[in-house]
Amino acid sequence: MDTKTYKVRGKFKMGEEMQPFTKEVRALSKKEVYEKIYSEFGGRHGVSRREIIIEKIEKIKDPDDIEDPVIRQLVERVI
């Protein structure tokens, strides 16, 4: 299987408000993207899965479109 880069947009509950987020993730499938987002926000922000709303998942086809420097470096090493 080939690892792909995805851009995830959504929002999560922070206090009483919903905080928007955009995150780039490397994963094998969209199902894995969901798990990584839930895990990261749960661990980092103490947010439960039901407090995270994933609105859009897009596959990034062109490595030049990757904004996260860590993800970009990972992709450049693979290519």
C-alpha positions as a Python dict, from the first residue, in 0.01 Angstrom:
ca = {
    (1, 'M'): (0, 0, 0),
    (2, 'D'): (109, 353, -70),
    (3, 'T'): (103, 626, 195),
    (4, 'K'): (-76, 941, 84),
    (5, 'T'): (-95, 1294, 220),
    (6, 'Y'): (-435, 1433, 315),
    (7, 'K'): (-554, 1780, 415),
    (8, 'V'): (-823, 1766, 683),
    (9, 'R'): (-1056, 2054, 768),
    (10, 'G'): (-1294, 2060, 1058),
    (11, 'K'): (-1361, 2197, 1403),
    (12, 'F'): (-1341, 2080, 1762),
    (13, 'K'): (-1490, 2199, 2088),
    (14, 'M'): (-1255, 2409, 2295),
    (15, 'G'): (-1426, 2533, 2606),
    (16, 'E'): (-1768, 2661, 2499),
    (17, 'E'): (-1670, 2741, 2139),
    (18, 'M'): (-1593, 2541, 1827),
    (19, 'Q'): (-1235, 2598, 1710),
    (20, 'P'): (-1167, 2549, 1336),
    (21, 'F'): (-862, 2352, 1227),
    (22, 'T'): (-673, 2249, 914),
    (23, 'K'): (-429, 1962, 949),
    (24, 'E'): (-214, 1766, 705),
    (25, 'V'): (-178, 1395, 774),
    (26, 'R'): (10, 1104, 613),
    (27, 'A'): (-201, 788, 605),
    (28, 'L'): (-281, 477, 405),
    (29, 'S'): (-657, 544, 385),
    (30, 'K'): (-928, 791, 483),
    (31, 'K'): (-1026, 558, 767),
    (32, 'E'): (-674, 593, 907),
    (33, 'V'): (-698, 974, 869),
    (34, 'Y'): (-1005, 978, 1095),
    (35, 'E'): (-824, 769, 1358),
    (36, 'K'): (-513, 989, 1350),
    (37, 'I'): (-716, 1309, 1389),
    (38, 'Y'): (-925, 1169, 1676),
    (39, 'S'): (-612, 1037, 1847),
    (40, 'E'): (-409, 1356, 1809),
    (41, 'F'): (-682, 1596, 1922),
    (42, 'G'): (-781, 1365, 2205),
    (43, 'G'): (-425, 1341, 2329),
    (44, 'R'): (-318, 1700, 2273),
    (45, 'H'): (-638, 1883, 2369),
    (46, 'G'): (-825, 1626, 2581),
    (47, 'V'): (-1118, 1632, 2336),
    (48, 'S'): (-1348, 1332, 2296),
    (49, 'R'): (-1432, 1197, 1950),
    (50, 'R'): (-1785, 1335, 1961),
    (51, 'E'): (-1645, 1686, 2011),
    (52, 'I'): (-1448, 1669, 1683),
    (53, 'I'): (-1624, 1739, 1354),
    (54, 'I'): (-1431, 1648, 1041),
    (55, 'E'): (-1585, 1846, 755),
    (56, 'K'): (-1357, 1764, 462),
    (57, 'I'): (-1072, 1529, 373),
    (58, 'E'): (-881, 1599, 51),
    (59, 'K'): (-595, 1399, -95),
    (60, 'I'): (-296, 1624, -174),
    (61, 'K'): (-163, 1517, -513),
    (62, 'D'): (114, 1771, -567),
    (63, 'P'): (390, 1775, -301),
    (64, 'D'): (432, 2149, -361),
    (65, 'D'): (84, 2202, -211),
    (66, 'I'): (192, 2063, 129),
    (67, 'E'): (218, 2344, 384),
    (68, 'D'): (335, 2155, 695),
    (69, 'P'): (719, 2155, 687),
    (70, 'V'): (747, 1821, 870),
    (71, 'I'): (507, 1646, 630),
    (72, 'R'): (678, 1812, 331),
    (73, 'Q'): (1016, 1681, 445),
    (74, 'L'): (875, 1330, 489),
    (75, 'V'): (733, 1336, 137),
    (76, 'E'): (1057, 1471, -13),
    (77, 'R'): (1254, 1185, 146),
    (78, 'V'): (1020, 930, -11),
    (79, 'I'): (1031, 1081, -361),
}
